[in-house]
Amino acid sequence: MKENAFLDFSNIFLGAETLLKDSMFLESVIKGVSNICIISTTDTSGKITYVNDLFCQTCGYEKNDLIGRSHNIIKSEHHPESFFEDMWKAIKSGKSWKALIKNKRRDGTNYWNRTVIFPVYDKLQDVIGYVSFSNEVTSQISYQQKIEEIQKIQNEFLHIASHELKTPLQPLRNYVKLAKTGRMSKDKALEGIGKSVDELISLSDNLLDVTKIESGNMSFNKSEFSLSSMLKDVAESYPSDEKIKFVANIEDGIVINADPVRIRQVVNNLVSNSVKFTDKGTVSIVASYNEKKDKIQIKVTDNGYGINPKILPKIFEKFSTMGSNKNLQEGTGMGLFLCKNIIEKHGGTIKGENASGDGGTVFTVEIPIEQKI
């Protein structure tokens, strides 16, 4: 976090650092700002000798819990030991020290303080302890983190868009060029252009969906519908050919209360992945109702190349391409990320694993019959 991100009182105290060496002046300052600053004093070993009411209100401890203890009582695990070593090095040498510190309340929750620490001197100008002035900036930090997260999402979106959109655009140019020069028939060129346009639409939809998920703005329109009919419709849209045989074993009469568009999106993504990574073999969709669990189970299985074991633990992470045991690295790494988020929003689970025996993959989706979105 940038040091100049928020206004705080520490610069005021730093400006009066010389005056604060006067113990009488320091005492009057502590009294004067006690209602607006979190204040504590310690002896030279770091044992707390004084805390104001605002200190106690912020951390949740009573004064009796704090006096005689070190500030480790409110220490979080956020900062490395070197952070506090630098603090001690500075204040023991007679210098002030300023930092943004993440502390822990009595109830275990964390909070952020903007803190400045000064040595305390006696009349002979010997250091007899230390005083810290802080103001809590937790809400400002949270706001700043949200802004930074939004900026990160925007940057990722632009980076992926600028690279991935080029993939289907280049074939579009090629088809036009081939048709113009007569090296490809117009009908065949139009067919290729149509496929590239479909890829562009799918890619742009996925990019927008990822952005919606990251920003928490993805909407779900839940309604009661026949999952059996929808799955059969998806299966019929993938007819068998000489390379791939499609098998559908879907239990009749399965009705579910969910978002039909998003559930179809998940199933289509899983089936298209199976097709992509199966040169020749079988792709199957199996769906059934588990009465004991009161859940619907959907399995999409293939006997293709399987998932590269190195990629397998990360297949549902954003922008992680699925790859395969044949070292293919196709796709944008958005589809399975979207699938996971959609299913989890429906209170369900999704897992992917390599099949035993002839190889291939098995993706299993479980969705409760009734869930809240």
C-alpha positions in Angstrom: 0.0 0.0 0.0 1.3 3.4 -0.9 2.5 5.5 2.1 0.8 8.6 0.9 -2.5 7.0 0.1 -4.3 8.5 3.1 -4.2 11.6 5.2 -3.1 10.9 8.8 -1.8 12.7 11.9 1.7 11.2 11.8 3.2 14.0 9.7 1.9 16.6 12.3 3.8 14.7 15.0 6.9 14.3 12.9 6.9 18.1 12.4 6.9 18.6 16.1 9.5 15.9 16.8 12.0 18.3 18.5 9.3 19.7 20.8 8.2 16.2 21.7 11.5 15.6 23.4 10.3 17.9 26.1 8.4 15.6 28.5 6.1 18.3 29.7 5.1 19.2 26.1 4.7 15.5 25.3 2.4 15.1 28.2 0.2 18.0 27.2 0.1 16.6 23.6 -1.1 13.2 24.8 -3.9 14.8 26.8 -4.8 17.1 23.9 -5.2 14.4 21.2 -6.3 11.5 23.4 -9.8 11.7 22.0 -8.7 11.5 18.3 -5.6 9.4 18.4 -4.8 5.9 19.5 -1.9 6.4 22.0 0.3 4.1 23.9 3.6 4.4 25.8 6.2 1.7 26.7 9.4 1.5 28.7 12.7 0.8 26.9 12.0 -2.9 26.8 8.7 -2.5 25.0 6.4 -3.2 28.0 3.3 -1.1 27.8 3.0 1.6 30.5 0.0 3.5 29.3 -2.8 3.2 26.7 -5.7 5.6 26.1 -9.4 4.7 25.9 -9.3 4.8 22.1 -6.5 2.2 22.1 -8.8 -0.1 24.1 -11.9 0.6 22.0 -9.9 -0.3 18.8 -8.2 -3.5 19.9 -10.9 -4.8 22.3 -8.7 -5.3 25.3 -9.1 -3.6 28.7 -6.3 -1.5 30.1 -5.5 -4.1 32.8 -5.0 -6.7 30.0 -2.4 -4.4 28.3 -0.3 -2.7 31.0 2.9 -4.6 31.5 2.5 -6.6 28.3 4.3 -6.0 25.0 2.5 -4.9 21.8 2.8 -8.6 20.7 -0.6 -9.0 22.3 -2.1 -7.2 19.2 0.5 -8.4 16.7 -0.9 -10.1 13.6 1.1 -12.5 11.4 1.0 -10.1 8.5 4.5 -8.5 8.9 7.9 -10.3 8.7 10.2 -10.1 11.7 12.4 -7.7 9.8 9.6 -5.2 9.8 9.8 -4.9 13.6 13.6 -5.2 13.7 13.7 -2.1 11.6 11.4 -0.3 14.0 13.6 -1.2 17.0 16.7 -0.2 15.2 15.3 3.2 14.4 13.7 4.1 17.8 16.7 2.8 19.8 19.0 5.1 17.8 16.8 8.0 18.9 14.9 8.4 15.6 11.2 8.3 14.9 9.6 5.5 13.0 6.5 5.6 10.8 4.6 2.7 9.2 1.3 1.2 8.3 0.7 -1.7 10.7 -1.8 -4.5 10.5 -2.8 -5.5 14.1 -5.1 -8.1 15.5 -8.1 -7.4 17.9 -9.0 -9.5 20.8 -11.8 -11.2 18.8 -9.3 -12.3 16.2 -10.2 -9.8 13.5 -7.6 -7.5 11.9 -7.3 -3.8 11.6 -4.9 -1.3 10.1 -3.2 1.6 12.0 -1.1 4.4 10.5 1.5 4.7 13.3 4.4 6.9 14.3 6.7 6.1 17.2 9.0 8.5 19.1 11.6 8.0 21.9 10.6 9.5 25.2 13.3 11.4 27.1 13.9 12.5 30.7 15.3 15.8 31.8 18.8 14.7 31.1 17.7 13.7 27.6 18.2 10.0 28.2 15.7 7.7 26.5 13.3 6.3 29.1 10.6 4.8 26.8 8.6 5.2 23.7 5.3 6.7 22.7 3.2 5.8 19.6 0.4 7.9 18.0 -1.9 6.0 15.6 -5.1 6.5 13.6 -7.1 3.6 12.4 -7.4 3.4 8.6 -9.0 0.0 8.1 -11.9 1.3 6.0 -9.6 3.3 3.8 -7.3 0.3 3.3 -10.3 -1.9 2.3 -11.4 0.8 -0.2 -8.0 1.1 -1.7 -7.7 -2.7 -2.0 -11.0 -2.8 -3.8 -9.8 -0.1 -6.2 -6.6 -2.0 -6.8 -8.5 -5.3 -7.4 -10.8 -3.6 -9.9 -7.7 -2.2 -11.7 -6.1 -5.6 -11.7 -9.2 -7.2 -13.2 -9.3 -4.5 -15.9 -5.7 -5.0 -16.7 -6.1 -8.8 -17.0 -9.2 -8.3 -19.1 -7.3 -6.0 -21.5 -4.3 -8.2 -21.6 -6.3 -11.4 -22.4 -8.6 -9.6 -24.8 -5.7 -8.0 -26.8 -4.0 -11.4 -27.2 -6.9 -13.9 -27.5 -9.0 -11.8 -29.9 -6.2 -12.0 -32.4 -6.6 -15.8 -32.6 -9.9 -15.9 -34.5 -9.3 -12.6 -36.3 -6.3 -13.9 -38.3 -8.3 -16.8 -39.9 -10.9 -14.2 -40.9 -8.4 -12.3 -42.8 -7.0 -15.5 -44.4 -10.4 -16.7 -45.5 -11.1 -13.4 -47.2 -7.7 -13.4 -48.9 -8.1 -17.0 -50.1 -11.6 -16.3 -51.5 -10.4 -13.1 -53.2 -7.5 -14.8 -54.9 -9.7 -17.8 -55.9 -7.6 -20.3 -53.9 -10.8 -21.2 -51.9 -14.4 -21.3 -52.9 -16.6 -18.6 -51.5 -18.9 -21.1 -49.9 -16.0 -22.8 -48.0 -14.6 -19.4 -47.1 -18.0 -18.2 -45.7 -18.2 -21.4 -43.7 -14.7 -20.7 -42.2 -15.6 -17.1 -41.5 -18.8 -18.2 -39.8 -16.8 -20.5 -37.4 -14.3 -17.7 -36.7 -17.1 -15.3 -35.9 -18.6 -17.9 -33.5 -15.3 -18.2 -31.8 -15.1 -14.4 -31.4 -18.6 -14.3 -29.9 -17.8 -17.1 -27.5 -14.5 -15.5 -26.5 -16.0 -12.1 -25.9 -18.9 -13.6 -23.9 -16.4 -15.5 -21.7 -14.3 -12.4 -21.2 -17.3 -10.5 -20.1 -18.5 -13.3 -17.8 -15.0 -13.5 -16.1 -15.2 -9.7 -15.5 -18.7 -10.0 -14.0 -17.6 -12.8 -11.7 -14.6 -10.9 -10.5 -16.6 -7.8 -9.8 -19.5 -9.7 -8.2 -22.0 -8.6 -10.9 -22.9 -11.9 -12.6 -26.6 -12.2 -12.6 -28.5 -15.5 -12.3 -32.1 -16.0 -13.4 -33.4 -19.0 -11.6 -36.5 -20.9 -12.8 -37.9 -24.4 -12.7 -37.1 -26.4 -15.9 -36.5 -29.9 -17.2 -32.9 -30.6 -16.9 -33.4 -34.0 -18.7 -34.8 -32.2 -21.8 -32.0 -29.6 -21.8 -29.3 -32.2 -21.5 -30.8 -34.3 -24.3 -30.9 -31.1 -26.4 -27.2 -30.5 -25.8 -26.4 -34.1 -26.6 -28.3 -33.9 -29.9 -26.3 -30.8 -30.9 -23.2 -33.0 -31.0 -24.0 -35.7 -33.6 -21.7 -38.7 -33.9 -19.3 -38.9 -36.8 -16.6 -41.2 -38.0 -14.2 -39.9 -35.4 -16.3 -39.3 -32.2 -19.3 -41.3 -31.0 -21.6 -39.4 -28.7 -23.5 -41.4 -26.0 -26.3 -39.9 -23.8 -27.7 -41.7 -20.8 -30.0 -39.2 -19.2 -32.6 -40.1 -16.7 -36.1 -38.8 -17.6 -38.2 -36.5 -15.5 -35.4 -34.5 -13.8 -36.7 -31.1 -13.0 -34.4 -28.5 -11.3 -34.8 -25.0 -10.0 -31.7 -23.2 -11.4 -30.5 -20.8 -14.1 -31.1 -22.8 -17.4 -28.8 -20.6 -19.5 -25.9 -20.9 -17.1 -26.3 -24.6 -16.6 -26.4 -25.1 -20.3 -23.2 -23.0 -20.6 -21.5 -25.3 -18.1 -22.5 -28.5 -19.9 -21.6 -27.1 -23.4 -18.2 -26.1 -22.1 -17.5 -29.6 -20.6 -18.7 -31.4 -23.8 -16.7 -29.1 -26.1 -13.6 -29.7 -24.0 -14.0 -33.4 -24.4 -14.4 -33.1 -28.1 -11.4 -30.8 -28.3 -9.1 -33.3 -26.6 -10.4 -36.5 -28.2 -9.1 -37.3 -31.7 -11.1 -40.5 -31.9 -13.3 -42.2 -29.4 -16.4 -41.7 -27.3 -17.8 -38.7 -25.4 -20.7 -39.4 -23.1 -23.2 -37.4 -21.0 -24.7 -39.2 -18.0 -27.3 -37.6 -15.7 -29.2 -39.0 -12.8 -30.9 -38.0 -9.6 -29.4 -39.2 -6.3 -32.3 -39.4 -4.0 -30.1 -40.0 -0.9 -28.2 -36.8 -1.5 -31.2 -35.0 -3.1 -28.8 -33.9 -5.8 -28.5 -34.1 -9.6 -25.3 -35.7 -10.9 -24.0 -34.9 -14.4 -21.0 -36.7 -15.7 -19.2 -35.8 -19.0 -16.7 -38.5 -19.9 -14.3 -39.1 -22.8 -11.5 -41.4 -23.7 -9.2 -38.8 -25.2 -5.7 -37.8 -24.1 -6.6 -36.9 -20.5 -5.4 -33.8 -18.6 -1.7 -33.2 -18.1 -1.0 -34.2 -14.4 0.9 -30.9 -13.9 -2.1 -28.9 -15.0 -4.7 -31.0 -13.2 -4.6 -29.3 -9.8 -5.1 -25.9 -11.4 -7.7 -26.6 -14.1 -10.4 -24.5 -12.5 -8.1 -21.5 -12.0 -8.6 -18.4 -14.1 -6.6 -18.3 -17.3 -5.1 -21.8 -16.7 -5.3 -23.7 -20.0 -6.3 -27.4 -19.6 -3.7 -28.9 -21.9 -3.5 -32.6 -22.2 -1.2 -35.6 -21.9 -0.3 -34.9 -25.5 1.0 -31.5 -24.4 -1.7 -29.6 -26.3 -2.2 -26.1 -24.9 -5.5 -25.0 -26.4 -8.1 -22.6 -25.1 -8.1 -19.4 -23.1 -8.3 -20.9 -19.6 -11.6 -19.2 -18.9 -14.2 -21.9 -19.5 -13.6 -24.2 -16.5 -13.1 -21.1 -14.3 -16.6 -20.0 -15.3 -18.0 -23.5 -14.8 -16.7 -23.7 -11.3 -18.1 -20.3 -10.3 -21.5 -21.0 -11.9 -21.9 -24.4 -10.2 -20.8 -23.1 -6.9 -23.3 -20.2 -7.1 -25.9 -22.9 -7.5 -24.7 -24.6 -4.2 -23.1 -27.4 -6.2 -19.6 -28.9 -6.8 -17.6 -29.7 -9.9 -14.4 -31.8 -10.2 -12.3 -33.1 -13.0 -10.0 -36.1 -13.0 -8.2 -38.4 -15.4 -10.1 -41.6 -16.1 -8.6 -45.0 -15.4 -8.2 -47.7 -17.9 -8.3 -46.4 -21.5 -7.5 -42.8 -20.4 -9.5 -39.7 -21.0 -11.2 -37.4 -18.5 -14.2 -37.4 -16.2 -15.9 -34.2 -15.1 -18.6 -34.6 -12.4 -21.1 -31.9 -11.5 -23.4 -32.2 -8.6 -26.3 -29.7 -8.0 -28.8 -29.8 -5.2 -32.5 -29.9 -6.4 -33.3 -26.8 -4.4 -30.7 -24.0 -3.9 -30.4 -20.3 -3.3 -28.6 -18.1 -5.8 
